[in-house]
Amino acid sequence: MNIKIPLLLTSALARIVLGLLFSSFAAFVSWVMFFQGSSVDQEVYYLKQSVVIGIPAGLVISLIWWNPESPKLMMFVQGFTIILISVLSPLAIVNLMSIDMGTTLVGPSTRVPVVSIGDIFKKMMLATVLAANFVGAAFFLYRSVVYKEI
């Protein structure tokens, strides 16, 4: 075997740690800058938040898992796939998991549901960062083992 296992594991572990840190930071900064509050249509609200959180995190993870030894077309396919997964995974998680909700009093006797924004953000960011890093690691390990690229 031409690839040394410690070098492969060290490289993958470093990229995973950096991917988790920098993509979390990018998602948080983007969410703070572009957060638009609540909307009437809950699905559109979740989609907007998935895009705001997913695209910056996906771009950062794509750059971290970028391999200059791989063909450019393969790297662009990898980048597109990572960004797509980083946008779709938080949307799927929010739709499949329960969100903390409560009610608030409006007027003298009308109760309206209130969604926990912190809970939504936490679940969305965790989903996008983990899923996109998993996809980046899968591409990296495949190209490393099959084509001997590190």
N, C-alpha and C positions, 0 to 999 in steps of 0.2 A: 504494500500500500504506500503510495507516494505522499499522501497527506499525513502529516503528523497530528495525531489526535489532540495532544495538549494545545497546539497552535489553533486548531479548529474550535475547540471548546473555549479557549481564552477569547478568541475573536468573537464568537457568538455571545458569550457571557457579557463582554464589554459592550457590544451593540445592544443587547437586551437592556442592560442597566441604563445606558445613555438614552436609548429609545424611550424607556419609561419616564425618565427624568425630564428630558427636553420636550417630549410630546405632551406630557402633563402640563408643563409650563406654557407651551404654545396654546393648548386648548383653553387653559384658564385665562390667559391674556386675551385671547380672541373672544371668549365668552364675556369677559368684563367689558371689552370695548364695544361689542356689537349686540349685547343683550337688549331685547326690545320689550321686555315685560310680557304680560299675559295677553292672550287674544281669545276671541270668542270660540273659534274653531280649534279644538284641542289637537287634532291630527296635524293641521298646518303649523301650529305652535311647536309640536314635537319635531316636525320636519325641519323647521327653521333652526331650532336648537341643535339638531343633529348635524346640519350643514355648518353652522357656526363653530361647533366643537370639532367635528370630524375632519374638515378640510385642512386646517392648520396642523392638527396632530398627524394626519396622513402624510402631509408634505414633509414634516420633520422626520417621521419614521422612514419615509422613502429615501430621504437623503442619508440617514444613518445606515440603512441596509444597502445603499448603493455600492456596487462592486465594479471598479473600473476594468477588471479583467473580463467581465461578461460582455457579450454583444450588446450594443446600444438598444436594439429592438427589444431584447429580453429585459433590459433594465426599465424601458418605458412601459412594457407590459406589467412588470412587477410594480412600478410606481402607480400606474393606473389602478391595478387590483388592490393595492394597499389603501389608496385614497377611497376607492369605492367601498371597501370593507369598513373603513373608518367612519364613513358616513352612514352606512346601512346598519352596522351593529348597534349603535346606541338607539336607533329608531326601533329596532327589533326588541332590544332589552326593555325599553320603556313600555312597549306594547304588551310584552309577555309578563313582566313583573308588576307587582302592585306598587302603586305610588302612595306615599303618605298624604292623606287628605284630611282636612278638617272642615269645619264650617265657621262662618263669621256672621255676625249680626249686622244687617243693613237696615237702617230705619228702626222703627219700634219693634217689629216682630218678624221680619223677613230674614231667613237664614239662607246663605249661599255657600256653595262648596268652594274651598280654597285648597289649592295644590301646593305642596311643599317644594319650593323652587330648589332648595338645597339638596333635597333627596333626588330630584330629577337630575340635577347637574352632577351629583356624585355618581349616580348609576350610569349616566351617559358618558362621562369622562372615563370611568373605569372600563366600560365596555369598549370604547373606541381605542383606548391605549393598549389594552390587552389583546384585542382581536387583531388590530393592525400589526402589532409586534409579532404575534403568532404567525401571521401570513408572511411577514418579512423574514422571520426565522426559517419558515418552511422553504421559501425560495432559496435562501442562503444555504441551508443544509443540503438541499437537493443539488444545487449547482456545485457545492463544495465536494460532495461525495461522488456524484456522477461525472462531473467534468473537471474535477480537481482544481477549482478556482477558490481562492480564499480572499 
